[in-house]
Amino acid sequence: MAETLRRVLSPSRAAESGEDNSAEAGPPLLLLGGPGSGKTALLFAAALEAAGEGRGPVLFLTRRPLQSLPGRTPAALDPLRLQKIRFQYPPSTHELLQLLCSAHEARGPAPFLLLLDGLEEYLAEDPEPQEAAYLAALLLDTAAHFSHQVGPGRGCGLIVALQTQEEGSSGDALQLSILQRYFPAQCWLQPIASGSGERCFRACLEPCGLVPKAEWCVAFQPDGKMTITPWHTQAGDPS
């Protein structure tokens, strides 16, 4: 869901351009980064952003319950927004597949955004390449089903977070290459040095098509507030 994440990373730019929040969902997005690179915090920020647009519910899938909310901002504590985020915790790949396969039987309004955190934990149960392809295809199929329910011109976005390793095995590299076939847009996260309790990350969005890639500095303050600045404004950046 590149469009939703782009609005989260740079909401002011979307407002200045007069974009319609009900615009059709962009391509599925793969969120990549090492341990502690801010993937869960950014997914949660995307969920809050979508829940606050007055569109519909957000489905947030993760293997285990969040120990604490990644932010303590007014948006993160807004009960109306939190009520729109449906947290579900399939504990294994089998339960995750069952949940996705039964999505067409679920009652209630269809989600406008589907998020999956910790894909690597599910893939670790069966590292065979065909399993990664099957799970990716099923995620896309589920998002397409939700898009059909939502109606034309809007659609359901999809963002999946995957933890990467600095020195991954050949099997990990093969899994990633397979997933990249299904997720044409990718966003890489990398922690950068910060101070005063601030957590900062370099975010590089590589969308599909002819749109050029873009980079930001995403900073989370101690109170959970997120700020975004274009990466080229960072002092001392050799690039």
MOCORBEL-V634984 format. One record per pair of residues at least 12 apart in sequence whose ideal C-beta (glycine too) atoms are under 10 Angstrom apart, sorted by the first residue. I is the first residue (numbers start at 0). J is the second residue. Records with the same first field share a line. If there is no record, write none. Layout:
BEGIN
I = J  J
END
This chain:
BEGIN
0 = 24  25  26  27  28  45  49  111  112  113  114  142  154  155  156  157  158  159  184
1 = 24  25  26  27  28  29  156  157  158  182  183  184  185  186  204  205  206  207  208  210
2 = 18  20  22  23  24  25  26  28  154  156  184  206
3 = 20  22  24  25  28  45  46  48  49  52  54  57  111  112  114  156  157  158
4 = 25  28  30  41  42  44  45  48  49  112  156  158  184  186  202  204  206
5 = 18  25  28  45  184  186  204  206  210  213  215
6 = 18  20  22  45  48  49  52
7 = 41  42  44  45  46  47  48  49  158  217  225  227
8 = 41  44  45  48  186  202  204  213  214  215  217  225  227
9 = 204  213  215  227  228  229
10 = 48  225  227
11 = 227
12 = 213  227  229
19 = 152  153
20 = 48  49  51  52  53  54  111  153
21 = 52  53  54  111  149  152  153  154
22 = 152  153  154
23 = 146  149  151  152  153  154  156
24 = 111  112  113  142  145  146  149  153  154  155  156  157
25 = 154  156  157  183  184  206  207  208  210
26 = 139  156  157  182  183  184  206  207  208
27 = 113  135  138  139  142  143  156  157  158  159  181  182  183  184  185  207
28 = 45  114  156  157  158  159  160  182  183  184  185  186  204  205  206  207
29 = 118  135  157  158  159  160  161  175  178  179  181  182  183  184  185  186  187  205
30 = 42  45  114  115  116  118  158  159  160  161  162  182  184  185  186  187  188  202  204
31 = 159  160  161  162  163  175  178  179  182  185  186  187  188  189  203  205
32 = 160  161  162  163  186  187  188  189  190  200  201  202
33 = 162  163  164  165  187  188  189  190
34 = 162  163  164  165  190
35 = 162  188  190  198  200
36 = 160  162  163  187  188  189  190  198  200  201  202
37 = 69  160  188  189  190  198  199  200  201  202  217  218  219  225
38 = 69  116  117  118  158  159  160  161  162  163  186  188  200
39 = 59  61  65  69  114  116  117  160
40 = 68  69  70  188  198  200  217  219  223  225
41 = 69  116  158  160  186  188  200  202  217  219  225
42 = 57  59  61  69  112  114  115  116  117  158  159  160
43 = 57  59  65  68  69  70  75  84  114  116  223  225
44 = 69  70  72  74  75  217  219  223  225
45 = 57  59  112  114  156  158
46 = 58  59  69  75  80  81  83  84  85  86  112  114  158
47 = 68  69  70  72  74  75  77  80  81  83  84  225
48 = 74  80  112  225
49 = 80  83  84  110  111  112  114  156  158
50 = 74  77  79  80  81  82  83  84  111  112
51 = 74  77  79  80  83
52 = 80  83  111  112
53 = 79  83
54 = 83  108  110  111  112  149  153
55 = 83  107  108  109  110  111  112  145  148  149  153  155
56 = 82  83  84  85  107  108  109  110  111  112  145
57 = 80  83  84  85  86  110  111  112  113  114  155  156
58 = 84  85  86  87  98  102  105  109  110  111  112  113  114  115  141  142  145  155  157
59 = 84  85  86  87  88  110  112  113  114  115  116
60 = 85  86  87  88  89  95  98  99  113  114  115  116  117  118  121  138  141  159
61 = 86  87  88  89  114  115  116  117  118  120  160
62 = 88  89  90  91  92  94  95  115  116  117  118  119  120  121
63 = 88  89  90  116  117  120
64 = 86  88
65 = 86  88  116
68 = 81  223
69 = 219  223  225
70 = 219  220  222  223  224  225
71 = 220  221  222  223  224
72 = 219  220  222  223  224  225
73 = 222  223  224
74 = 223  224  225
75 = 222  223  224  225
76 = 223
83 = 108  110  111  112
84 = 110  112  114
85 = 105  107  110
86 = 114
89 = 115  121
90 = 120  121
91 = 120  121  124
92 = 120  121  122  123  124  125  130  133  134
93 = 121  124  125
94 = 121
95 = 115  118  120  121  124  134  137  138
96 = 121  130  133  134  137
98 = 137  141
99 = 113  115  134  137  138  140  141  142  144
100 = 137  140  141
101 = 141
102 = 137  140  141  142  144  145  148
103 = 140  141  144  145  147  148
105 = 144  145  148
108 = 145  148  149
109 = 144  145  146  147  148  149  150  153  155
110 = 141  142  145  146  148  149  155  156  157
111 = 145  146  149  153  154  155  156
112 = 142  145  154  155  156  157  158
113 = 138  139  141  142  144  145  146  155  156  157  158  159
114 = 156  157  158  159  160
115 = 134  138  141  157  158  159  160  161
116 = 158  159  160  161  162
117 = 159  160  161  162
118 = 131  134  135  138  159  160  161  162  174  178
119 = 160  161  162  163  164  171  174  175
120 = 161  162
121 = 134
122 = 134  135  161  170  171  174  175  177  178
123 = 171  174
126 = 168  170  171  173  174
127 = 170  173  174
128 = 170  173  174  176  177  178
129 = 177
130 = 174  177
131 = 161  170  173  174  175  176  177  178  181
132 = 174  177  178  180  181
134 = 159  178  181
135 = 159  174  177  178  179  180  181  182
136 = 180  181
138 = 157  159  178  181  182
139 = 157  159  181  182
141 = 155  157
142 = 154  155  156  157  158  159
143 = 155  157
145 = 157
157 = 181  182
158 = 182  184  186
159 = 178  181  182
160 = 186  188
161 = 174  175  178  182  185
163 = 175  187  188
179 = 205
182 = 207
183 = 205  206  207  208
184 = 204  205  206  207  208  210  212
185 = 203  204  205  206  207  212
186 = 202  203  204  205  206  212  213  215
187 = 200  201  202  203  204  205  212  214
188 = 200  201  202  203  217
189 = 201  202  203
191 = 216  217  218  230  233  236
193 = 216  218  219
195 = 220  221
196 = 219  220  221  222
197 = 218  219  220  221  224  226
198 = 217  218  219  220  221  223  225
199 = 216  217  218  219  226  228  233
200 = 215  216  217  218  219
201 = 214  215  216  217  230  233  236
202 = 214  215  216  217  227  230
203 = 215  230
213 = 229  230  231
214 = 229  230  231  233  236  238
215 = 227  228  229  230  231  232  233
216 = 228  229  230  231  232  233  236
217 = 230
END
